[in-house]
Amino acid sequence: MAKNYERENVTIQQAMMAECKRLGKPLREISIRWQDHEVKTFDWISVSKKGKLTVRLLHYGIEVRQAVDIRAKEGGIFISDSDRVEVLRTWADPDYEDVMIYPFECSGELCISTACETLLPNGKIEIERFTGNSGFWVEEQGKIRTYHASPANVARPNFESFVFSIEIEGD
């Protein structure tokens, strides 16, 4: 990961695709350098097969609606005692809680990614995930991973646009 793409005239996803071609690896395994950070689109984390995760929405604006997606590989995240989802999407919204705790079961991997809403010229809203300047860098402090995420629909990446943390505790 030697090349710094910050000064190139490309989006994060264009840089990611260039690295996919250069390294011959799938996007899930690719990261790029942007400024002083390792930037990626997915964060695959090895976890216990059962546990709980705490999502904390630390900073977000209201000009671009953004969300964190958490995928439980071969399992699910429990949103109630009896309801579970394979992918949990949590929107950063002042009308919702900023801290949420969910039990999970999976094959031993969780995948973190982000999403954002984009207003199209025809007035419709589209959810974007792996386009444009979508990407994040991660700070690790013990069991807590803090994500500094840029939305897809900005001209230049803004990694402080959406900051959230994930804490994972295994059973």
Secondary structure, DSSP 8 states (H G I E B T S, - for coil): ---BGGGSS--HHHHHHHHHHHHT--GGG-EEEETTEEEES-EEEE--SEEEEEEEEEEE-SSS-EEEEEEETTSEEESSSS-EESEEEEE--TTS-SEEEEEEE-SSEEEEEEEEEEE-TTS-EEEESSSTT-EEEEEEETTEEEEEEE-TTSSS--TTSEEEEEEEEE-
